[in-house]
Amino acid sequence: MARDTSDTTPIESRRELVAWFEQGIKTDGILLLGTEHEKFPFYTADHSPVPYAGRNGHGGIMALLEGMQAVTGWETIVDGDALIGLFDPDGGGAISLEPGGQFELSGAPLENVHQTRDELSAHLAHARTVAERHGIAFLGLGMSPLWSLAQTPVMPKSRYKIMTAYMPKVGTRGLDMMYRTSTVQVNLDFTSEADMVKKLRVSLALQPLTTALFANSPFTEGHLNGRLSERSEIWRDTDNNRAGMLPFAFEEGFGFEQYVHYALQVPMYFVKRGDVYHDVAGADFRDLMEGRLQALPGERAMVSDWANHLSTIFPEVRLKRYLEMRGADMGSSQHILAMAGFYAGLLYDQGALDAAWDLVRLWSADERQKLRDDVPRLGLDARINNHTLRDIGREALKLARAGLTRRARHDTDGRDETQYIDLLDERVATGRTAAQDLIHKFNGEWKQSVEPVFDHARL
């Protein structure tokens, strides 16, 4: 997340929480997409992680942000005295830090994947130029392949301090999730409540396929971890009150009201007042609405509290004023664009969306959950209803390709957006994920060392 919201409008009823989501409905029919990606900075000299203040005379994360600010002219985001991010005041995106120093671009809402490509290209060019001055490069994997938790830096962000204290109370892998994983996600619009429901259901059902197609985290602390997506496995025991496959979203009558009901049951992390983050971890948002929070007696909920609370809920697909696809490991630039292309084709063409719903609508909650549980280890070989995810992937990619063809968004060379999912067609054709390619190299030419991955997966 780039920065926390600061809307001080009071919330006086549950209906206003529902209305907050309704304001995301795109009544003009103009559907945009945004991508977010995280990457691990490392020192090229020894493949060590990059602390906030730097090390041994080399600049660190703060220096990267200062350099990017000089290049982009974006405005700064601070937490106390610490520079923790940048944002474009004209709505062109933001740069933020994840807890372990993962460097994130939250892209602007754009009209097509060609624009996403241009945005990504410009961002990486700027980031490389700035990073090279400090002997730093960026790694595109779903989990840091070498560093222990103890070796991983800690960023000076107040909300992360609160989360770090709370995570071990609710799961065994929360700190791994915060400090040692990186993801790429694509965010998409909806045109009505019914459109949101169908898109959420389709994308939830297909997040295990997303995890398989983009699996790219087979290493932990220098060794194979036994999975293709350790990042996805970590989420299985991070905090199950705020993560998972949302089975209630498939129940009759689901809509904004039911998602509000769910979100109100998720414990809070913090309340932000001015520049201060108040630790209320485990508290109930409904108590804040009624002015009953023990940590902040008499303080009542504002719109910013609701938006910030929703940003601390982590299901496989997250509803805000748009839908966030959260099932993919981080990877190469090609990988990032494939994620955007796949979901633009599948969800932004009505024919593709309807056919995708037909593909998944008979799956039960137990079947969807088993698929999600199996996929970190089995990838495209995971099965549902006697079909492998490789089989499902072939069908879903046909639908996405047809959807992108009908969208007919062309670049300056006259090519449509189907070019971006060629990578995924290759993966289902061969049955091999990026993670399996890494495992093959590790056991072969890399002679069971992860050190070469810092060059192989360098962005």
Solvent accessible surface area in square Angstrom, and as a share of the most:
residue,aa,sasa,rsa
1,M,55,0.24
2,A,21,0.16
3,R,124,0.45
4,D,16,0.08
5,T,52,0.30
6,S,90,0.58
7,D,57,0.29
8,T,94,0.55
9,T,73,0.42
10,P,79,0.50
11,I,11,0.06
12,E,147,0.66
13,S,45,0.29
14,R,89,0.33
15,R,137,0.50
16,E,66,0.30
17,L,1,0.00
18,V,7,0.04
19,A,28,0.21
20,W,25,0.09
21,F,0,0.00
22,E,55,0.25
23,Q,123,0.55
24,G,3,0.03
25,I,42,0.21
26,K,61,0.26
27,T,127,0.74
28,D,98,0.51
29,G,49,0.47
30,I,101,0.51
31,L,36,0.18
32,L,43,0.21
33,L,2,0.01
34,G,8,0.07
35,T,7,0.04
36,E,25,0.11
37,H,3,0.01
38,E,20,0.09
39,K,0,0.00
40,F,5,0.02
41,P,6,0.04
42,F,3,0.01
43,Y,13,0.05
44,T,52,0.30
45,A,101,0.78
46,D,92,0.47
47,H,33,0.15
48,S,21,0.14
49,P,10,0.06
50,V,3,0.02
51,P,28,0.18
52,Y,31,0.12
53,A,82,0.63
54,G,18,0.17
55,R,83,0.30
56,N,134,0.69
57,G,87,0.84
58,H,95,0.43
59,G,18,0.17
60,G,1,0.01
61,I,0,0.00
62,M,73,0.32
63,A,18,0.14
64,L,2,0.01
65,L,0,0.00
66,E,90,0.40
67,G,10,0.10
68,M,2,0.01
69,Q,59,0.26
70,A,83,0.64
71,V,56,0.32
72,T,39,0.22
73,G,54,0.52
74,W,40,0.14
75,E,83,0.37
76,T,69,0.40
77,I,20,0.10
78,V,91,0.52
79,D,19,0.10
80,G,57,0.54
81,D,156,0.81
82,A,18,0.14
83,L,22,0.11
84,I,12,0.06
85,G,0,0.00
86,L,0,0.00
87,F,31,0.13
88,D,29,0.15
89,P,73,0.46
90,D,133,0.69
91,G,49,0.47
92,G,24,0.23
93,G,15,0.14
94,A,7,0.06
95,I,1,0.00
96,S,0,0.00
97,L,0,0.00
98,E,29,0.13
99,P,3,0.02
100,G,10,0.10
101,G,1,0.01
102,Q,1,0.01
103,F,1,0.00
104,E,4,0.02
105,L,6,0.03
106,S,15,0.10
107,G,15,0.15
108,A,11,0.08
109,P,86,0.54
110,L,32,0.16
111,E,98,0.44
112,N,19,0.10
113,V,0,0.00
114,H,9,0.04
115,Q,65,0.29
116,T,1,0.00
117,R,73,0.27
118,D,83,0.43
119,E,35,0.16
120,L,8,0.04
121,S,67,0.43
122,A,49,0.38
123,H,11,0.05
124,L,5,0.02
125,A,51,0.39
126,H,69,0.31
127,A,1,0.01
128,R,93,0.34
129,T,70,0.41
130,V,1,0.00
131,A,1,0.00
132,E,109,0.49
133,R,153,0.56
134,H,42,0.19
135,G,26,0.25
136,I,1,0.01
137,A,6,0.05
138,F,3,0.01
139,L,0,0.00
140,G,2,0.02
141,L,2,0.01
142,G,0,0.00
143,M,1,0.01
144,S,1,0.00
145,P,0,0.00
146,L,50,0.25
147,W,12,0.04
148,S,29,0.19
149,L,66,0.33
150,A,102,0.79
151,Q,109,0.48
152,T,10,0.06
153,P,17,0.10
154,V,102,0.59
155,M,5,0.02
156,P,54,0.34
157,K,13,0.06
158,S,38,0.25
159,R,15,0.06
160,Y,14,0.05
161,K,160,0.68
162,I,13,0.07
163,M,8,0.03
164,T,42,0.24
165,A,63,0.49
166,Y,19,0.07
167,M,0,0.00
168,P,80,0.50
169,K,155,0.66
170,V,42,0.24
171,G,13,0.12
172,T,110,0.64
173,R,52,0.19
174,G,1,0.01
175,L,48,0.24
176,D,13,0.07
177,M,23,0.10
178,M,4,0.02
179,Y,15,0.06
180,R,14,0.05
181,T,10,0.06
182,S,1,0.01
183,T,25,0.14
184,V,0,0.00
185,Q,7,0.03
186,V,0,0.00
187,N,17,0.09
188,L,0,0.00
189,D,9,0.05
190,F,0,0.00
191,T,51,0.30
192,S,43,0.28
193,E,72,0.32
194,A,76,0.59
195,D,19,0.10
196,M,0,0.00
197,V,15,0.09
198,K,58,0.25
199,K,4,0.02
200,L,0,0.00
201,R,41,0.15
202,V,0,0.00
203,S,0,0.00
204,L,0,0.00
205,A,2,0.01
206,L,1,0.00
207,Q,0,0.00
208,P,1,0.01
209,L,1,0.00
210,T,0,0.00
211,T,2,0.01
212,A,0,0.00
213,L,0,0.00
214,F,0,0.00
215,A,1,0.01
216,N,9,0.05
217,S,1,0.01
218,P,1,0.01
219,F,1,0.01
220,T,29,0.17
221,E,75,0.34
222,G,14,0.14
223,H,126,0.56
224,L,64,0.32
225,N,27,0.14
226,G,60,0.58
227,R,65,0.24
228,L,15,0.07
229,S,0,0.00
230,E,5,0.02
231,R,7,0.03
232,S,1,0.01
233,E,31,0.14
234,I,0,0.00
235,W,26,0.09
236,R,92,0.33
237,D,52,0.27
238,T,0,0.00
239,D,2,0.01
240,N,99,0.51
241,N,92,0.47
242,R,0,0.00
243,A,14,0.11
244,G,21,0.21
245,M,8,0.04
246,L,7,0.03
247,P,76,0.48
248,F,47,0.20
249,A,0,0.00
250,F,39,0.16
251,E,107,0.48
252,E,178,0.80
253,G,57,0.55
254,F,14,0.06
255,G,3,0.03
256,F,1,0.01
257,E,72,0.32
258,Q,71,0.31
259,Y,1,0.00
260,V,0,0.00
261,H,90,0.40
262,Y,30,0.11
263,A,0,0.00
264,L,3,0.02
265,Q,97,0.43
266,V,2,0.01
267,P,27,0.17
268,M,2,0.01
269,Y,2,0.01
270,F,12,0.05
271,V,1,0.01
272,K,42,0.18
273,R,42,0.15
274,G,65,0.63
275,D,118,0.61
276,V,84,0.48
277,Y,35,0.13
278,H,59,0.26
279,D,80,0.41
280,V,9,0.05
281,A,36,0.28
282,G,43,0.41
283,A,24,0.18
284,D,44,0.23
285,F,0,0.00
286,R,89,0.33
287,D,39,0.20
288,L,0,0.00
289,M,23,0.10
290,E,90,0.40
291,G,15,0.14
292,R,144,0.53
293,L,7,0.04
294,Q,177,0.79
295,A,63,0.49
296,L,28,0.14
297,P,111,0.70
298,G,57,0.55
299,E,60,0.27
300,R,136,0.50
301,A,1,0.01
302,M,32,0.14
303,V,29,0.16
304,S,5,0.03
305,D,5,0.03
306,W,1,0.00
307,A,13,0.10
308,N,5,0.03
309,H,7,0.03
310,L,2,0.01
311,S,4,0.03
312,T,2,0.01
313,I,0,0.00
314,F,21,0.09
315,P,1,0.00
316,E,12,0.05
317,V,0,0.00
318,R,15,0.05
319,L,0,0.00
320,K,26,0.11
321,R,77,0.28
322,Y,68,0.26
323,L,0,0.00
324,E,1,0.01
325,M,0,0.00
326,R,35,0.13
327,G,0,0.00
328,A,0,0.00
329,D,0,0.00
330,M,0,0.00
331,G,1,0.01
332,S,56,0.36
333,S,39,0.25
334,Q,105,0.47
335,H,2,0.01
336,I,1,0.01
337,L,17,0.08
338,A,0,0.00
339,M,0,0.00
340,A,0,0.00
341,G,0,0.00
342,F,0,0.00
343,Y,0,0.00
344,A,0,0.00
345,G,0,0.00
346,L,0,0.00
347,L,3,0.01
348,Y,22,0.08
349,D,18,0.09
350,Q,110,0.49
351,G,41,0.40
352,A,0,0.00
353,L,2,0.01
354,D,54,0.28
355,A,36,0.28
356,A,0,0.00
357,W,56,0.19
358,D,87,0.45
359,L,46,0.23
360,V,1,0.00
361,R,120,0.44
362,L,138,0.69
363,W,17,0.06
364,S,50,0.32
365,A,44,0.34
366,D,119,0.62
367,E,61,0.28
368,R,14,0.05
369,Q,74,0.33
370,K,124,0.53
371,L,1,0.01
372,R,10,0.04
373,D,44,0.23
374,D,21,0.11
375,V,1,0.01
376,P,0,0.00
377,R,135,0.49
378,L,58,0.29
379,G,0,0.00
380,L,4,0.02
381,D,87,0.45
382,A,0,0.00
383,R,131,0.48
384,I,7,0.04
385,N,69,0.35
386,N,130,0.67
387,H,95,0.42
388,T,23,0.13
389,L,1,0.00
390,R,72,0.26
391,D,49,0.25
392,I,10,0.05
393,G,0,0.00
394,R,92,0.34
395,E,76,0.34
396,A,0,0.00
397,L,2,0.01
398,K,129,0.55
399,L,41,0.20
400,A,0,0.00
401,R,75,0.27
402,A,36,0.28
403,G,0,0.00
404,L,0,0.00
405,T,76,0.44
406,R,135,0.49
407,R,21,0.08
408,A,50,0.39
409,R,96,0.35
410,H,105,0.47
411,D,20,0.10
412,T,143,0.83
413,D,117,0.61
414,G,49,0.47
415,R,125,0.46
416,D,29,0.15
417,E,0,0.00
418,T,18,0.11
419,Q,32,0.14
420,Y,16,0.06
421,I,0,0.00
422,D,68,0.35
423,L,21,0.11
424,L,0,0.00
425,D,44,0.23
426,E,106,0.47
427,R,22,0.08
428,V,8,0.04
429,A,68,0.53
430,T,75,0.44
431,G,16,0.15
432,R,100,0.36
433,T,1,0.00
434,A,18,0.14
435,A,0,0.00
436,Q,50,0.22
437,D,56,0.29
438,L,4,0.02
439,I,42,0.21
440,H,125,0.56
441,K,50,0.21
442,F,10,0.04
443,N,81,0.42
444,G,40,0.38
445,E,124,0.55
446,W,26,0.09
447,K,172,0.73
448,Q,122,0.54
449,S,38,0.24
450,V,5,0.03
451,E,73,0.33
452,P,44,0.27
453,V,0,0.00
454,F,0,0.00
455,D,104,0.54
456,H,95,0.43
457,A,16,0.12
458,R,104,0.38
459,L,23,0.11
